[in-house]
Amino acid sequence: MVTKDFWVLLAMVIYFVAMLTIGFIYSKRSNSSTRQYFAGGRGVGPWLTALSAEASDMSGWLLMGLPGVAYFTGAADPLWTALGLALGTYLNWKLVARRLRRYSVVAGDAITIPDFFSKRFHDKRNIVSTIAALIILVFFCVYVGSCFVTVGKLFSTLFGWDYHLTMVIGAAIVFAYTVIGGYLSVVVTDFIQGLLMFFALAVVFIGSVASVGGVDNTVAFLKGIPGFLDGTQMATPILNDAGEQIIKAGQAMFGAPTEYGVITMISMLAWGLGYFGMPQVLVRFLSIRSSEEIKKSRIIATTWCVVSLACGVCIGLVGRAMMPTQFVTQSAAENIFIVVSQALLPSFMCGIVVSGIFAASMSSSSSYLIIGASAVGENIFRGLLYRKATDRQVMMVARITLLVMFIFGIVVAFDQNSSIFQVVSYAWAGLGASFGPLMLCSLYWRRTNKFGAIAGMLSGTATVLIWHNFIKPLGGVFAIYELLPAFIISLLFIVVVSLLTPAPDAEVLHEFDHYLDDPDDRKVDDDLVAAEIASGEKRAKI
């Protein structure tokens, strides 16, 4: 007799093979140049751009971290976080996408975010891009680790397999198709994975509500838990000395709810500020076919984000009504999506749905790997160390960087009790505070100079590290999410240092004043592609 696990595993294997096949299909085109490998030749359509941006952004955090928080402490934390993310998604597409797409072409055809910052300020010594690349490398290694944690938890929960072994195998699959296929394989697989994540969230949410007797029964049960559905209070599980929730007479024990004050709400809403500095999202703006297609992408991306976040939060809440004593720690509660899927769905369908978790992890970690690799290969190796490097040499360095990040991510993920939510929040704050204020100033304030850019990146990174490790533990008003104070401090440093140092030269100011003039950036890109092809043909003749 064929076991249930066989059908689940078969569905997942089919999915993995499909993703690897895409990597091989796009390998030849992606390896033709660094412009293709790192930015897809700036020829990506609006649907691919939108869904790949959201899939790479949300990662396994959406299907595991967010529902886990909702299951353990109720609606307040995930609700305000989701609101901040939805608002941040819309504003990023509205305020940044079109301007960055056009400015990146005017500023020397920049194909990475560090490259854009360097060319935006005409930093011929590439100090700006080197600092940006190092920041990306540090925080993306942490991000990659969070994705690998998701993979390990998925397989150990589904099949009872060893966490560490399955985490390494899953990480190796991601590494393989990223190395082979480059940016285009990442974008196309992210598009497929974005659709799968959306489908998985919707199916599990609808099924879980139906299994507990509908909305009314679910709400009635959850209202019995103090503060669980209250956006201004947070439920407080009663924990034993081991940090596990106490279960008595088949019921999970909760104490009096804690107040969820205005400071905490602002703190969670501040998650949305991170979008302005997320390289895995911003690089999608660089690669879209034309800035005129960004409006369509914005509608698609915002709709996907709102619906997916709402389903993620609701799955965690309904999961508590469905399985009230199943998980006794927040780390364990991050498996609620998997366990509910197993309980509700036929085996093969369960395999397809839980592939959404692996899809989320694959889409995000592959994006982090390719962006980290591009930062080192393009911005540090060719930009700083060896300016005469060929495309082949840059891609070799990039692939070595991929390997280093892959190994470091495995080290970060080796602790299976790591909370995905907490790991992601730390990396999100670091990237958002380091690059978010600088991106906004680069696009909207002509007086910004390279000295302000350097000061903003370094102060943002330093504030996140200091606040998270030394100030936040003090509690009270200092317990605010480190992204908010770090974002404000970084912005202040950019403004003050820029005003105290010499103004940008006339050429930089002229570029800023006119980067929005030409509405047909697609024509500009066609000229660049033609030049690139002609250059390649010339080298071939030589």
Helices and strands as residue ranges (DSSP letters): H 4-30, H 34-39, G 40-42, H 46-60, I 61-65, H 66-73, H 76-92, I 93-97, H 98-106, H 113-120, H 127-159, H 163-211, H 215-223, E 233-237, E 247-248, E 251-252, E 254-259, H 262-269, G 270-277, H 279-287, G 291-293, H 294-322, H 330-333, H 336-344, H 347-374, I 375-385, H 391-413, H 420-444, H 450-466, I 467-471, G 472-474, G 476-479, H 483-500, H 506-514, H 521-541
